[in-house]
Amino acid sequence: MKNLIAELLVTLADKEQESKALVAQVEALEIVVTALLRRMEPGEQQALIDSIDGAMDGARVKSEVSVEDSELLQQYLKKLLKHPRN
């Protein structure tokens, strides 16, 4: 029983480490995208946002992803593209 608990704790620690790595990757990408957006002209920014919105609309029609997951992704994209970090 103790071995099982020890194995579960090790597995949990591994999952937590993976989660931290994913959070770091997402934050790094957010920083990069924000920096790139700030260097773009407003017209270029809007063209990029429109292109992403169009791609999301097309993917939503073809996708088997749940509506909730799609809306969550859309919210994060909106936050990232229209209200980037300061």
ZAMARGU-4260 file (C-alpha; in steps of 0.2 Angstrom, whole numbers, plus 5000, padded with zeros to 4 digits):
<rodrens>
0) 5000/5000/5000 | 5014/5012/5004 | 5022/5008/4987 | 5006/5012/4978 | 5005/5029/4988
5) 5023/5033/4984 | 5020/5029/4965 | 5005/5040/4965 | 5014/5054/4973 | 5028/5053/4960
10) 5015/5053/4946 | 5007/5068/4954 | 5023/5077/4955 | 5027/5073/4937 | 5010/5079/4931
15) 5013/5095/4941 | 5030/5098/4933 | 5022/5095/4916 | 5009/5108/4920 | 5022/5121/4925
20) 5031/5118/4909 | 5015/5121/4899 | 5011/5137/4908 | 5029/5143/4905 | 5027/5139/4887
25) 5010/5148/4885 | 5017/5164/4895 | 5032/5164/4883 | 5021/5163/4868 | 5010/5177/4875
30) 5026/5188/4877 | 5032/5185/4860 | 5015/5188/4852 | 5013/5204/4862 | 5030/5210/4856
35) 5027/5206/4838 | 5010/5215/4839 | 5017/5231/4846 | 5030/5232/4832 | 5016/5231/4819
40) 5007/5245/4811 | 4988/5247/4817 | 4982/5241/4799 | 4994/5226/4799 | 4988/5222/4817
45) 4969/5222/4811 | 4973/5212/4796 | 4981/5199/4807 | 4967/5199/4819 | 4954/5198/4805
50) 4964/5183/4797 | 4964/5174/4814 | 4946/5177/4816 | 4942/5170/4799 | 4952/5155/4802
55) 4943/5152/4818 | 4926/5154/4810 | 4931/5141/4797 | 4938/5129/4810 | 4923/5130/4821
60) 4912/5124/4806 | 4923/5109/4803 | 4928/5105/4820 | 4921/5092/4832 | 4928/5102/4847
65) 4915/5106/4860 | 4907/5123/4859 | 4913/5127/4877 | 4931/5123/4872 | 4929/5134/4856
70) 4923/5148/4865 | 4937/5147/4878 | 4949/5147/4864 | 4941/5162/4856 | 4941/5172/4873
75) 4959/5169/4875 | 4963/5174/4857 | 4953/5190/4859 | 4962/5194/4876 | 4979/5191/4868
80) 4976/5200/4851 | 4965/5214/4856 | 4970/5217/4874 | 4989/5212/4875 | 4999/5213/4891
85) 5006/5229/4896
</rodrens>
